[in-house]
């Protein structure tokens, strides 16, 4: 992959939070890393193949590998400008060579 394709600056955020006085969960987001990424919409065929039983995946986000971002899980989110992408699974180490990670994401914020 050409590094020049990583042309979007995104924030990787992990959830945190607490419970308020009545016991409702309040989620706060912490930016763990700000990295360059490629955001690529998936076609309908790729959505079905990538999602297996779920057809709601909308984007593939590629980022450079680092041990910090390799910890991304389905609980995290990716923020690009005013757009929010919910991560649908663990990061996939492309080619298993610790160079790039692939995140399959759904655009939009999941409300709790």
C-alpha positions as CSV (number, residue, x, y, z in Angstrom):
1,X,0.0,0.0,0.0
2,X,1.2,3.5,-0.8
3,X,1.4,5.7,2.3
4,X,0.0,8.6,0.4
5,X,-3.4,6.8,0.5
6,X,-3.6,7.5,4.2
7,X,-4.9,11.0,3.7
8,X,-7.5,11.4,6.5
9,X,-6.5,12.5,10.0
10,X,-8.7,10.4,12.5
11,X,-8.9,10.1,16.2
12,X,-9.1,6.6,17.8
13,X,-11.2,6.8,21.0
14,X,-11.8,4.3,23.8
15,X,-14.8,4.4,26.0
16,X,-14.8,5.1,29.7
17,X,-17.5,6.3,32.0
18,X,-19.3,6.1,35.3
19,X,-22.7,5.8,36.7
20,X,-24.7,8.8,37.8
21,X,-26.8,9.2,40.9
22,X,-29.7,7.2,39.5
23,X,-27.5,4.5,38.2
24,X,-27.5,5.4,34.5
25,X,-24.2,4.9,32.6
26,X,-22.5,8.0,31.3
27,X,-20.0,7.3,28.6
28,X,-17.0,9.5,28.1
29,X,-14.5,9.1,25.2
30,X,-10.8,9.4,25.5
31,X,-8.6,9.9,22.4
32,X,-5.9,7.3,22.5
33,X,-4.2,8.2,19.2
34,X,-4.6,10.5,16.3
35,X,-3.4,8.9,13.1
36,X,-3.5,9.1,9.3
37,X,-6.0,6.7,7.7
38,X,-7.7,5.7,4.5
39,X,-11.5,5.6,4.7
40,X,-13.0,3.4,2.1
41,X,-16.8,2.7,1.6
42,X,-17.6,-0.9,1.1
43,X,-19.7,-2.1,-1.8
44,X,-22.9,-4.1,-1.1
45,X,-21.1,-7.3,-2.0
46,X,-18.2,-6.6,0.3
47,X,-20.6,-5.7,3.0
48,X,-22.2,-9.1,2.9
49,X,-18.9,-10.9,2.7
50,X,-17.2,-8.8,5.5
51,X,-20.2,-8.7,7.8
52,X,-21.1,-12.4,7.5
53,X,-24.5,-12.5,9.1
54,X,-24.6,-8.7,9.6
55,X,-25.1,-6.4,6.6
56,X,-24.5,-3.1,8.4
57,X,-20.8,-2.5,7.7
58,X,-20.3,0.7,5.8
59,X,-16.6,1.4,5.7
60,X,-13.1,-0.1,5.8
61,X,-10.6,2.1,7.6
62,X,-6.8,1.4,7.2
63,X,-4.2,2.8,9.5
64,X,-0.5,2.2,10.2
65,X,0.2,-0.5,12.8
66,X,1.5,0.4,16.2
67,X,1.1,-1.4,19.5
68,X,-1.1,1.4,20.8
69,X,-3.6,1.1,17.9
70,X,-3.4,-2.7,17.8
71,X,-5.4,-2.6,21.0
72,X,-8.6,-1.3,19.2
73,X,-11.7,-3.4,20.0
74,X,-15.3,-3.3,19.1
75,X,-16.0,-0.9,22.0
76,X,-13.8,1.8,20.4
77,X,-14.8,4.4,17.8
78,X,-13.1,6.4,15.1
79,X,-13.8,10.1,14.6
80,X,-13.1,11.9,11.4
81,X,-14.2,15.6,11.3
82,X,-17.9,15.4,12.4
83,X,-18.3,11.8,11.4
84,X,-18.3,9.0,13.9
85,X,-17.5,5.3,13.0
86,X,-18.3,2.5,15.4
87,X,-15.7,-0.2,15.2
88,X,-17.4,-3.6,14.6
89,X,-14.7,-5.9,15.7
90,X,-11.0,-6.2,16.6
91,X,-8.4,-4.6,14.4
92,X,-7.1,-7.0,11.7
93,X,-3.3,-7.0,11.1
94,X,-3.1,-7.0,7.3
95,X,-0.7,-9.6,5.9
96,X,0.4,-10.3,9.5
97,X,3.5,-8.1,9.0
98,X,2.7,-5.3,11.6
99,X,2.5,-2.6,8.9
100,X,-1.2,-1.9,8.6
101,X,-4.4,-2.5,10.5
102,X,-7.9,-2.8,9.0
103,X,-10.9,-1.7,11.0
104,X,-14.4,-2.6,9.7
105,X,-16.8,0.1,10.9
106,X,-20.4,1.3,10.8
107,X,-20.9,5.0,10.4
108,X,-23.0,6.6,13.1
109,X,-22.9,6.7,16.9
110,X,-24.5,3.9,18.8
111,X,-26.6,5.4,21.6
112,X,-26.4,3.8,25.0
